C-alpha cells in the first residue's frame, strides 16, 4: 500500500489552499522544510545557494528546531501553497518529498542519519515507485535540484492501493448489509 497522500492528485490538494487568503512571498524562493532529527546538514548552505540564485528562503520547521535562522510556522494550507509555489524544495521530510513530486517541483531530499537513517528507505521507495530517481542532496552538492525528472502519475503501487481500498470498502459495505438483515 502506498502512502495515502499519493492517492490524490495535485489539483485536489490545491483546493485546500485556493479559497484561503494566504499571503504568498513576493520574491521567488526556496522552500527549506527541515524537521529536526539530529542531522548533520549545514543549513547555511541553503542560504548560500539561494543568494547565488537570487532567491529568498522560506524556512519552515517544527518547534523543536533550535538554530539562528528566521523560521516560518505554517498551517497545512500555507504549507501546501509554499510547496506548490516554490522554485526549489529542499527537505528531510518524506511527506514534503511526496508533495514536491505531486506538484512537480524541483526538489532534493536530505538523507537522514543516525537513529533516523532507517527512514531513508521510505524516500528511496518514493523515488523508485514514482520514477523520479534518487533526489538526495548534500550540503556541498546542490546539482540534483536542476536535474529534471518525469513522474509516473499512475504508478503500479498507486493502482494496487486504489484497488485494495475499493475491495475493502465493498466488502465492508456487504458485511454491514448482512448484519442489518
Secondary structure by P-SEA (a helix, b strand, c coil): cccccccccaaaaaaaccccccccccccccccccccccccccaaaaaaaaaaaccccccccccccccccbbbbbcaaaaaaaaaaccbbbbccaaaaaaaaaacccccccccccccccaaaaaaaaaaaaccccccccccccccccbbbbbccccaaaaaaaaaaaaaaaaaaaaaaaaac
